[in-house]
Amino acid sequence: DALSPFLEKYCADCHDADSKKGGLDLTSLKFDFQNPQTFAQWVKVHDKVGSGEMPPKKKDRPAVADLSPFTNSLPS
């Protein structure tokens, strides 16, 4: 899956099955955009990453070259 490397690099430390910061485990969230609940979760991820809120400023931040393909692949 094309999104997995981005999620692993920038998101999984805080949003995996063990940490679940904000109640969100991105490692188990499917890329099933047909499911309304899953779609809504990915829209939130898109909005937070796209606005620069995530990853937080104290964490490694993606380069624009990495950010655009990720956010463009998510529902908004």
N, CA and C atoms as an extended XYZ file, in Angstrom:
228
Properties=species:S:1:pos:R:3:atomname:S:1:resname:S:1:resid:I:1 pbc="F F F"
N         0.832       -1.181        0.000 N   ASP     1
C         0.000        0.000        0.000 CA  ASP     1
C         0.879        1.247        0.000 C   ASP     1
N         0.578        2.218       -0.826 N   ALA     2
C         1.422        3.399       -1.002 CA  ALA     2
C         1.452        4.311        0.218 C   ALA     2
N         0.421        4.276        1.050 N   LEU     3
C         0.376        5.152        2.215 CA  LEU     3
C         1.183        4.621        3.390 C   LEU     3
N         1.407        3.338        3.432 N   SER     4
C         2.045        2.714        4.587 CA  SER     4
C         3.425        3.269        4.933 C   SER     4
N         4.324        3.511        3.976 N   PRO     5
C         5.624        4.068        4.353 CA  PRO     5
C         5.497        5.428        5.055 C   PRO     5
N         4.611        6.282        4.581 N   PHE     6
C         4.401        7.584        5.214 CA  PHE     6
C         3.878        7.400        6.631 C   PHE     6
N         2.879        6.542        6.785 N   LEU     7
C         2.295        6.298        8.108 CA  LEU     7
C         3.326        5.721        9.062 C   LEU     7
N         4.129        4.793        8.582 N   GLU     8
C         5.158        4.176        9.414 CA  GLU     8
C         6.179        5.217        9.861 C   GLU     8
N         6.594        6.073        8.947 N   LYS     9
C         7.642        7.056        9.249 CA  LYS     9
C         7.155        8.189       10.147 C   LYS     9
N         5.947        8.699        9.901 N   TYR    10
C         5.517        9.921       10.579 CA  TYR    10
C         4.386        9.745       11.597 C   TYR    10
N         3.704        8.611       11.579 N   CYS    11
C         2.489        8.496       12.396 CA  CYS    11
C         2.497        7.361       13.411 C   CYS    11
N         3.137        6.249       13.063 N   ALA    12
C         2.985        5.020       13.850 CA  ALA    12
C         3.549        5.098       15.261 C   ALA    12
N         4.540        5.953       15.501 N   ASP    13
C         5.079        6.050       16.864 CA  ASP    13
C         3.999        6.420       17.869 C   ASP    13
N         3.096        7.274       17.478 N   CYS    14
C         2.046        7.747       18.397 CA  CYS    14
C         0.675        7.122       18.129 C   CYS    14
N         0.456        6.674       16.914 N   HIS    15
C        -0.876        6.179       16.527 CA  HIS    15
C        -0.825        4.724       16.084 C   HIS    15
N        -0.272        3.868       16.966 N   ASP    16
C        -0.265        2.434       16.704 CA  ASP    16
C        -1.119        1.737       17.760 C   ASP    16
N        -1.159        0.417       17.720 N   ALA    17
C        -2.012       -0.355       18.627 CA  ALA    17
C        -1.608       -0.167       20.086 C   ALA    17
N        -0.329        0.095       20.347 N   ASP    18
C         0.137        0.267       21.721 CA  ASP    18
C        -0.146        1.671       22.258 C   ASP    18
N         0.184        2.697       21.485 N   SER    19
C         0.059        4.081       21.962 CA  SER    19
C        -1.348        4.639       21.814 C   SER    19
N        -1.914        4.506       20.625 N   LYS    20
C        -3.264        5.005       20.318 CA  LYS    20
C        -3.518        6.424       20.827 C   LYS    20
N        -2.566        7.322       20.603 N   LYS    21
C        -2.786        8.713       21.035 CA  LYS    21
C        -4.037        9.252       20.357 C   LYS    21
N        -4.828        9.970       21.121 N   GLY    22
C        -6.082       10.494       20.601 CA  GLY    22
C        -7.078        9.402       20.257 C   GLY    22
N        -6.832        8.179       20.757 N   GLY    23
C        -7.729        7.060       20.468 CA  GLY    23
C        -7.630        6.557       19.039 C   GLY    23
N        -6.537        6.897       18.354 N   LEU    24
C        -6.410        6.563       16.934 CA  LEU    24
C        -5.259        5.594       16.691 C   LEU    24
N        -5.584        4.433       16.143 N   ASP    25
C        -4.589        3.445       15.733 CA  ASP    25
C        -4.592        3.394       14.208 C   ASP    25
N        -3.655        4.104       13.601 N   LEU    26
C        -3.588        4.142       12.139 CA  LEU    26
C        -3.036        2.857       11.550 C   LEU    26
N        -2.367        2.045       12.358 N   THR    27
C        -1.816        0.797       11.836 CA  THR    27
C        -2.902       -0.235       11.568 C   THR    27
N        -4.060       -0.074       12.200 N   SER    28
C        -5.146       -1.025       11.957 CA  SER    28
C        -6.319       -0.409       11.186 C   SER    28
N        -6.262        0.894       10.920 N   LEU    29
C        -7.338        1.556       10.180 CA  LEU    29
C        -7.218        1.191        8.701 C   LEU    29
N        -8.230        0.558        8.180 N   LYS    30
C        -8.217        0.104        6.785 CA  LYS    30
C        -8.342        1.291        5.831 C   LYS    30
N        -7.911        1.081        4.610 N   PHE    31
C        -8.055        2.098        3.565 CA  PHE    31
C        -9.352        1.858        2.803 C   PHE    31
N       -10.412        1.597        3.540 N   ASP    32
C       -11.724        1.300        2.972 CA  ASP    32
C       -12.547        2.586        2.956 C   ASP    32
N       -12.405        3.343        1.888 N   PHE    33
C       -13.086        4.631        1.804 CA  PHE    33
C       -14.580        4.490        1.515 C   PHE    33
N       -15.043        3.273        1.264 N   GLN    34
C       -16.477        3.037        1.054 CA  GLN    34
C       -17.232        2.962        2.381 C   GLN    34
N       -16.517        2.642        3.457 N   ASN    35
C       -17.113        2.574        4.791 CA  ASN    35
C       -17.203        3.988        5.358 C   ASN    35
N       -18.405        4.475        5.684 N   PRO    36
C       -18.562        5.867        6.133 CA  PRO    36
C       -17.745        6.233        7.374 C   PRO    36
N       -17.638        5.333        8.349 N   GLN    37
C       -16.873        5.633        9.557 CA  GLN    37
C       -15.375        5.703        9.247 C   GLN    37
N       -14.916        4.777        8.439 N   THR    38
C       -13.507        4.764        8.060 CA  THR    38
C       -13.190        5.987        7.208 C   THR    38
N       -14.071        6.297        6.277 N   PHE    39
C       -13.895        7.479        5.435 CA  PHE    39
C       -13.763        8.732        6.301 C   PHE    39
N       -14.620        8.865        7.297 N   ALA    40
C       -14.586       10.037        8.191 CA  ALA    40
C       -13.267       10.117        8.952 C   ALA    40
N       -12.748        8.969        9.379 N   GLN    41
C       -11.457        8.960       10.088 CA  GLN    41
C       -10.340        9.454        9.173 C   GLN    41
N       -10.335        8.967        7.924 N   TRP    42
C        -9.283        9.390        6.997 CA  TRP    42
C        -9.414       10.860        6.615 C   TRP    42
N       -10.634       11.382        6.572 N   VAL    43
C       -10.807       12.817        6.314 CA  VAL    43
C       -10.161       13.614        7.449 C   VAL    43
N       -10.347       13.159        8.691 N   LYS    44
C        -9.709       13.836        9.839 CA  LYS    44
C        -8.187       13.780        9.728 C   LYS    44
N        -7.669       12.604        9.349 N   VAL    45
C        -6.226       12.472        9.181 CA  VAL    45
C        -5.754       13.441        8.095 C   VAL    45
N        -6.450       13.459        6.972 N   HIS    46
C        -6.106       14.374        5.877 CA  HIS    46
C        -6.063       15.815        6.370 C   HIS    46
N        -7.101       16.221        7.087 N   ASP    47
C        -7.196       17.611        7.531 CA  ASP    47
C        -6.086       17.977        8.515 C   ASP    47
N        -5.788       17.086        9.444 N   LYS    48
C        -4.759       17.377       10.451 CA  LYS    48
C        -3.357       17.374        9.843 C   LYS    48
N        -3.090       16.452        8.940 N   VAL    49
C        -1.786       16.418        8.290 CA  VAL    49
C        -1.670       17.589        7.310 C   VAL    49
N        -2.714       17.834        6.548 N   GLY    50
C        -2.698       18.917        5.564 CA  GLY    50
C        -2.555       20.295        6.179 C   GLY    50
N        -3.102       20.482        7.380 N   SER    51
C        -3.013       21.788        8.051 CA  SER    51
C        -1.705       21.968        8.809 C   SER    51
N        -0.909       20.900        8.920 N   GLY    52
C         0.350       20.979        9.651 CA  GLY    52
C         0.209       20.699       11.135 C   GLY    52
N        -1.003       20.374       11.580 N   GLU    53
C        -1.214       20.047       12.984 CA  GLU    53
C        -0.549       18.716       13.343 C   GLU    53
N        -0.526       17.797       12.389 N   MET    54
C         0.113       16.498       12.577 CA  MET    54
C         1.104       16.280       11.451 C   MET    54
N         2.205       15.634       11.693 N   PRO    55
C         2.739       15.313       13.000 CA  PRO    55
C         3.048       16.587       13.780 C   PRO    55
N         3.031       16.494       15.116 N   PRO    56
C         3.274       17.695       15.923 CA  PRO    56
C         4.667       18.265       15.662 C   PRO    56
N         4.820       19.532       15.944 N   LYS    57
C         6.063       20.235       15.632 CA  LYS    57
C         7.293       19.622       16.302 C   LYS    57
N         7.124       18.964       17.440 N   LYS    58
C         8.271       18.362       18.126 CA  LYS    58
C         8.726       17.044       17.491 C   LYS    58
N         7.965       16.530       16.546 N   LYS    59
C         8.294       15.288       15.847 CA  LYS    59
C         8.875       15.604       14.466 C   LYS    59
N         9.480       14.577       13.836 N   ASP    60
C         9.954       14.748       12.464 CA  ASP    60
C         8.786       15.138       11.574 C   ASP    60
N         9.006       16.139       10.746 N   ARG    61
C         7.958       16.629        9.860 CA  ARG    61
C         8.259       16.179        8.431 C   ARG    61
N         7.225       15.810        7.685 N   PRO    62
C         7.452       15.387        6.303 CA  PRO    62
C         7.827       16.560        5.401 C   PRO    62
N         8.667       16.268        4.433 N   ALA    63
C         8.985       17.254        3.405 CA  ALA    63
C         7.748       17.436        2.534 C   ALA    63
N         7.637       18.580        1.893 N   VAL    64
C         6.497       18.858        1.025 CA  VAL    64
C         6.388       17.775       -0.051 C   VAL    64
N         7.526       17.293       -0.533 N   ALA    65
C         7.518       16.255       -1.565 CA  ALA    65
C         6.881       14.962       -1.053 C   ALA    65
N         6.971       14.698        0.255 N   ASP    66
C         6.346       13.522        0.849 CA  ASP    66
C         4.910       13.797        1.257 C   ASP    66
N         4.649       15.018        1.651 N   LEU    67
C         3.332       15.389        2.182 CA  LEU    67
C         2.244       15.399        1.110 C   LEU    67
N         2.525       16.022        0.004 N   SER    68
C         1.502       16.159       -1.047 CA  SER    68
C         0.986       14.823       -1.565 C   SER    68
N         1.862       13.870       -1.900 N   PRO    69
C         1.326       12.581       -2.372 CA  PRO    69
C         0.458       11.890       -1.313 C   PRO    69
N         0.832       12.034       -0.052 N   PHE    70
C         0.048       11.416        1.021 CA  PHE    70
C        -1.332       12.057        1.128 C   PHE    70
N        -1.370       13.375        1.274 N   THR    71
C        -2.670       14.026        1.455 CA  THR    71
C        -3.525       13.935        0.197 C   THR    71
N        -2.901       13.931       -0.972 N   ASN    72
C        -3.675       13.812       -2.216 CA  ASN    72
C        -4.293       12.436       -2.385 C   ASN    72
N        -3.765       11.445       -1.690 N   SER    73
C        -4.302       10.090       -1.813 CA  SER    73
C        -5.437        9.814       -0.825 C   SER    73
N        -5.670       10.761        0.082 N   LEU    74
C        -6.719       10.587        1.097 CA  LEU    74
C        -7.984       11.356        0.723 C   LEU    74
N        -9.115       10.922        1.240 N   PRO    75
C       -10.346       11.687        0.999 CA  PRO    75
C       -10.283       12.997        1.777 C   PRO    75
N       -10.869       14.021        1.227 N   SER    76
C       -10.884       15.322        1.912 CA  SER    76
C       -12.270       15.914        1.887 C   SER    76
